Amino acid sequence: MRRFHPLRIAGFLVLVAVAISVAALAVMVLWNWLVPSLAGWHNLTFIQALGLLVLCRILFGGLHGRRGPWGHGRFRHMTPEERERFREQMRSRCGWQQQPHEQQG
C-alpha cells in the first residue's frame, strides 16, 4: 500500500496553486496588452483573469476528467481483430486509401 506523506501532498498543492496563478497572470497580461487596444474593452484584474480561465474551462473543456481520444478507452480494450475491423470500417467510411508502403504483398 502506498503512503502519502503530508509534506508531499502540501508540495503538490503549492505547485498546482503556482501553476494556476501563472496561467491567470498570463491571461491577464495578454488580455491587457491586446484587447483594450484592439476592441476598446477594459483591462482585467488578476481575479477576473482567473474567472475567465474557469469560464473557458467550463465552456470549452467541460467538467469531466481527462479522457483519451476514444472516450472511455474502449479502443484500448479491443482485441487486435476488433481493432483491424474498426480501422477497415473507418477507411471505407472516410474513403481512405491504403498507402503503397502499407500494402502487404
N, C-alpha and C positions, 0 to 999 in steps of 0.2 A: 504494500500500500504506500502510495506517495504522500509525503507530508508536506504541507505548505507552511513555510516559515512566515511569521508576521512581517519581518523586515523585507522579505522578497515581495510579498503582496503590496506593502506600502511603496516600495520602489516602482512596482508596475503601475500603481495608481498615479504616482507622481509623473511617470513617463507618459501615461495617457493624458493627464492634465496638461502637460507641456506641449504634447503634440496637438491637442485641440486648440490651445492658446496660440500656437504658431500658425495654425490654419486660419483661425479667426483674424489674427493680425495680418496675415497675407491678404485675406479678403478685404479687410478694412483699407489697407494701403492701396491695393489695386483699384478698389471702388473709388476712393477719394482722389486717386490720380487720374482715372479715366472718366468716370460717369459725370461729375459736375461740369467738366469742360465739354463733353460730347452732348449730353442731354439736358444740362442745366439743373439737375437734381441736387439735393443737399448731400453733404458729407455724412458718413456713417460714424457712429461711435463704436467702441470695441464690443459692447453688449449687443448693439444692433447687428454687427457683423456676425457675431456668434449666433444670434437668432436667425439670420439669413442662411447660415450653414445648416442649422437644424431644419429650417423650412425646405431647403433644397433636398436634404436627405429624405424628408417625408414625401415630398412631391415626386422626386426622380429616383430615389433609391428604395423607397418602401420602408416598412418597419420590420421586415423579416431578416433573418440572419443571412449570411453569405451562403450561396449555393453554387454548385458548379454549373457549367453551361447546359447541362442536361437535367435540369430540375432537381429532383431529389437523388440524383446519382444513379438513375435507372440504367443508363448506358454502361456504366461501370460494372454493373452486376450481370450483364448479358454474357451468355456463352459465346465463344468465338463464332459459332454458326449463326447465332442470332445477330451478332454484330455485322457479319458479312451480308446477311439477308437485309438488314436495316440499311446498310450502305448501298446495296443494289437498288432498293426501293427509292432511296433519295436520289441516286443517279438517274433513275428512269423518270422520276417526277420532275427533276430540275433540268433535265436534258444534258447532264454532264456526260462527256465522252471520256473514256479511259485513255490516259496519256500513253504515248508509244513506249516510254520507259516502264510503265506499269503493266503492259501487256505481257502475259506469260505465253511462251510458245513452245 
